[in-house]
Amino acid sequence: MQLQSRALNLFAAVFCFALLGAAYYFQYVEGMEPCPLCIFQRIMVLAVGVLLLINGLHNPAPGRWGDRVYAILGVILSGLGIFIAGRHVWLQSLPESEVPACGPALDYLVDVLPLTELIRTVLTGSGECAQISWSFLGISMPGWVLIIFIGFALWFLLRLISAFRPRTA
């Protein structure tokens, strides 16, 4: 089965951009303000989408170095997305008594903190990240993002394995 093709990469890129469109719909039409972890998840969805778009436009030959580089970058970006979305799901699963207190807004943190401190603070999470304001089939929005990132990670891992598999003539 061909896991690396121009059409598949471009379709997956469009899927990522549609996810971002849905996120902006929920923010600007439905009035759901994103928490800092939501913003970081959006950044990771954008990063995966851009990688897939570039991969689709470049369209390297399967098993060549370009194919391998895209697969490795995809695994890394998907893994970071899994970490961030997993952290968010974990915060949402905490009992109310263990939820961290709400912190300052992300724009304030960006203005005040250096980048490494900003990332550490956001990944720690806050009370606003523990709120579940939307769910579908009993799964919250970060839960769906986690499932999507796991799917991307598995797809990129399979591509990576097939890129390093010896070719038979």
C-alpha positions, -999 to 999 in steps of 0.1 A, spaced: 0 0 0 14 34 -10 14 56 21 33 84 4 16 101 -25 10 137 -36 -28 134 -34 -27 118 1 -4 144 14 -24 173 0 -57 158 13 -42 154 48 -29 191 46 -64 202 37 -78 182 66 -54 200 90 -64 234 76 -101 224 79 -94 215 116 -80 250 121 -110 265 103 -133 246 127 -112 259 157 -117 295 144 -154 288 139 -158 277 175 -138 307 187 -153 335 166 -188 322 158 -196 301 189 -177 324 213 -155 297 228 -122 313 238 -92 290 235 -70 283 265 -32 284 261 -30 246 255 -56 250 227 -34 276 211 -4 253 212 -24 225 197 -34 248 169 2 256 163 10 219 160 -19 212 137 -6 241 115 29 227 116 17 192 105 -5 208 78 24 229 64 47 199 64 21 178 45 15 207 20 52 210 13 56 172 11 27 171 -13 41 199 -35 76 184 -34 64 149 -38 97 130 -33 101 95 -46 92 68 -21 121 55 -1 144 84 -10 160 108 15 133 134 10 106 109 18 125 99 50 130 134 61 93 142 58 84 111 77 109 118 105 96 154 108 60 141 108 67 117 136 84 145 156 56 170 151 28 145 157 46 134 189 47 170 201 10 173 193 3 140 212 22 154 242 3 187 242 -31 173 235 -25 145 260 -15 170 287 -48 189 280 -69 157 282 -51 148 315 -59 182 329 -95 178 319 -97 144 337 -85 158 371 -110 160 399 -121 196 405 -101 198 438 -68 190 419 -73 214 390 -46 241 390 -57 277 395 -64 298 365 -34 318 354 -29 350 334 -40 353 297 -16 340 270 -10 374 255 1 387 289 25 358 293 39 363 258 47 400 267 62 392 301 80 359 300 110 347 280 102 319 255 114 289 275 95 301 306 64 308 285 64 272 271 70 257 306 42 278 321 17 270 293 25 233 294 19 233 331 -17 242 324 -42 262 343 -78 259 355 -92 273 323 -75 244 304 -94 219 326 -129 232 315 -148 211 290 -169 234 269 -176 211 239 -178 173 234 -189 149 207 -196 113 214 -184 119 250 -150 130 238 -138 166 244 -122 187 217 -86 181 230 -95 144 231 -104 145 194 -72 164 186 -53 137 205 -69 110 185 -60 128 153 -24 133 163 -21 96 172 -35 88 137 -9 111 121 19 97 142 10 61 132 7 71 95 41 89 96 57 59 115 44 35 88 58 58 61 91 59 79 93 21 82 84 17 45 109 44 35 138 24 51 126 -10 39 148 -24 11 133 -21 -23 130 -51 -45 133 -48 -82 
